[in-house]
């Protein structure tokens, strides 16, 4: 299994920026892709951004965050980041880091970190 721990969430005002971090441990050799999901209050989780683990190639951005959010990976730290700029109240959610393997998608999940954006 892969263990994922998110950090960096908090309470900010609209227009502010946050950088979320996700540290991976365990069977990281099996990871093919990493992703950030979010779940707004009372709603279903959605994929925000995804990146390949080894190559750092961007795989996906949700339309709602394109141009504002950037996913990246630091190979030396086994960490994936989500840089969030120009935050909006609609971005308020619990943000989760997830890891996927070539044959099993999004198998491992972190505990989540709360992001709250006030207007």
WODA-V493560 format. One record per backbone hydrogen bond with DSSP energy under -1.0 kcal/mol. NH is the residue of the N-H (numbers start at 1). CO is the residue of the C=O. If there is no record, write none. Layout:
NH;CO + NH;CO
This chain:
3;25 + 5;23 + 7;21 + 12;116 + 14;118 + 15;87 + 16;13 + 18;84 + 20;82 + 21;7 + 22;80 + 23;5 + 24;78 + 25;3 + 27;1 + 28;26 + 30;27 + 31;28 + 32;100 + 33;100 + 34;51 + 35;98 + 36;49 + 37;96 + 38;46 + 39;94 + 43;40 + 46;38 + 48;36 + 49;36 + 50;60 + 51;34 + 52;57 + 53;32 + 56;52 + 59;50 + 60;50 + 62;48 + 65;62 + 66;62 + 68;65 + 69;65 + 70;83 + 72;81 + 74;79 + 79;74 + 80;22 + 81;72 + 82;20 + 83;70 + 84;18 + 85;68 + 87;16 + 91;88 + 92;89 + 93;115 + 94;39 + 95;113 + 96;37 + 98;35 + 99;108 + 100;33 + 101;104 + 107;99 + 108;99 + 110;97 + 113;95 + 115;93 + 116;10 + 118;12
